């Protein structure tokens, strides 16, 4: 198996909404405001269709659930869902997150995305989120 780069993205995040500590952990919600994907998947994050629902466990493990819609440059809509983990232990300096990403689209031209699994590296700095998405390809 190999990983082929699918796309890179720059996404602007809103200030986090900290719901606070619950029996499940500390819930944080971050709206994904706008952004751009470049590569084999190229388009714009559609409006306020996206967000990151983060649950921080007592041990500092962040459980990520990211969902957004990309409008491709040819007008198709592609729904992305990424689930992953991040180390949010106190003292950790903005670590990268690794996520498993799947896609859904009704577009015939982009239907191949419905059949792939991708790995995404996510890096956040301030209100900027950078994704590098790799498709897993069987050799």
N, C-alpha and C positions, 0 to 999 in steps of 0.2 A: 504494500500500500504506500502511496505517496500523497503529499499535500500540495495542491496547486493553488496559487493565489487567485481568488475570485474577485475581490474588491477591497478597496480602502475607503474609509468613510471618516468624515469630520462632522461631529454632531454637537450642537449647542444644548446644554442642559439648563433647566431652571434651578432655582435654589431648592434644596431638598425640603420636603415636608416630613418632619419627624413626628410620627404618630406616637412613638414612645414605647416603653416597656410593656409587654403583654405577657401572658403565660407562655406564648410561643417564642418570645424574644423581642428585640427592639425592631419595630417596623419603620422603614424609611421609604418614601416614594419620591422619585425624581422624574419630572416631565421631560421628555425629549422634544425640544422646540422646533428645531430645523436642522438641516444638514444635507450633505451631498455624498453620494456614493460614486466612485470612479473605478473602472475596471470592466470585467465581463458583465457585471451588474452595475449599470450607471443610471443615476436618477437622483431625485430629491426626496428627502423625508417629507411626508405629506402632513402639513399642518401640525396640530397637536394630537396626532393619532398614536403617539408612542410614549412609553414610560418604562421605568425600571422600578420594580417592586422588590425591595431588598429586605431580607429578614436577617438580622444579626443575632446569632446564637450567643449564649453567655460566654462561650470560649473564644469569641472573636471571629468565628467563621461566618462570612457573609454569603447568604444564599440568594442568587440573582435570578430574576425572572424579567427579561426584557422583551417588549413587544413593540413593533412599529410597522408602518406602511411606507414603502418606497414607491413613488410614481416614477416609472422609467422614462427616459427621454422620448420614447415612442408612445407614451401615454398609458402603458399597462400599470396595474397596481399589483404589488408584490408584498405579501404579509410575511414578516420575519418574526420568529420567536426564538429567543436564546435563553438557555438555562445554564447556570454555572456557579462557580465558587470563587471567593476572594478571601484573602487573609486580612482581616481588619483588627487583628490583635493590637492593643495599644502599643505605640512605639513603631509600628510598621509604617514606612514612608511610601505612601501612594503606590501600592503594589499593582501589578497588572492582574486582570481577571482572565480566566479561560472559560469559554462558554461553548456549548453544543448548539448549533443553529440549524433550524429547519425553515423551509419556505413554503408558501402557498400562493398560487396564482391561477386565474382562469385564462390567462393569455396563452395562446397556442405558441407564439414565438418564444416565450419564456417558460414553457411547460417543463423543460428539463430541470428547472429548479425544484419542482415538486418531488423529484426523485433523488435528491442529493442530501447528504449530511455534511455539515461544515463545522469546522472549529474556528472560533473567533478569539482573537486576543483583543482585549479592551484596556486602554490606558486612559486615565482621567487626569486632567490638570485644570484646576479651577473649575470653570463652567464648560470646558471643552472635553469632549469624549472622542477618542480615536479608536476606530476599529480596523483590524486587518483580518480579513475573512479568507480561510483556506478550505477548499473542497477536498474531501477524502476521495481518492481515486484508487480503484483496485488495479494492480498491474497484471 
